[in-house]
Amino acid sequence: MQAKKHSKNNFFKKNIYYLVFAFVLLAVVAVSVVLFVNDQDSLDALNSSGQSDTLQRPQDSTGGVNSSTNTEDSTQTGGNENEEDKPEDKPTQTVVSFILPVENSTVICDYTATSVVYNKTLNVYTGHLAIDFGADYGANVKAVYAGEIESITTSYLTGTTVTIDHGNNLKTVYNGLEVAEGLTQGMKVSQGAIIGYVSDNNRQEYKDGPHLHFEVWKDGSKISPYKYLSVSDK
C-alpha cells in the first residue's frame, strides 16, 4: 500500500505543471466561451434595435417629427386656414328707388287698398290699386326704373298700356298714354327714359282728364307704388 501511495505522489509531483496548465487552459476556454456568448447576445440586441429604429419616423429633440416635415405641414395648414378665413363674397342687395313717372304732375286719385273711390266716368265706387297722375296733355312719361319692355297693348276701354319688367318679379304698368316712337317690346330702357306721353285714351276714366294711371306689381300682385317712391316724391 505504501508503495502505491509513493508511486501516486511521484506521479503528481512529476506532472503537477501539466495538470496546472491543463486546468488553466480549461478555465481560459470556459471564459472565452462565456464572453463569446455574451458578445453574440449583445450583437443580436444591437441589430434588433437598429431594425426598429429604421421603421420609426425620425424625431427632433422635442420628440416630434423632424423640423423639415413640420415646416412643410405648417405651411400647408396655414394656406388652408387663410382660404377658410377669407370672407366670402356676399351678393349686395340693390335698393330699388323710383322716380316720378310724370314731372310737375298732381295726384288726382291716390292708391288705396282699404277703401273705395268714386269713378265719375262709370258712376260707381270701386277700388283703386294705382296712382293717377294728372298732367298736361302730351307731358313726358318716363320709366321709373331701368328694365325691359315686357308688352305694349291697346284696348277700347283702357287705352294704351306699357308694362316694364324690372326683374325680381317687379313690374310697373303705365296706362292711358301715347307710346313714344320707336318703343318696342323687348327693348331695354334706363331709368328716366321717355316711354310715352300723357293722354286721355283711358275711356274708363276719361272724365278725369289727361292723366297717367300708374300701377306697381310685385310677385304677381298689385302693391302700393309708395313702397319704391322716395319720400320727397310722394
Salt bridges, closest charged atoms under 4 A:
GLU103 OE2 - LYS142 NZ 2.77
ASP132 OD2 - HIS128 NE2 3.13
ASP132 OD2 - HIS211 NE2 3.91
ASP132 OD1 - HIS213 ND1 2.89
GLU148 OE1 - LYS188 NZ 2.91
GLU150 OE1 - LYS171 NZ 2.66
GLU205 OE2 - HIS128 NE2 3.90
GLU205 OE1 - HIS211 NE2 2.80
GLU205 OE2 - HIS213 ND1 3.56
ASP208 OD1 - LYS120 NZ 3.83
GLU215 OE2 - HIS213 NE2 2.95
GLU215 OE2 - LYS222 NZ 3.46
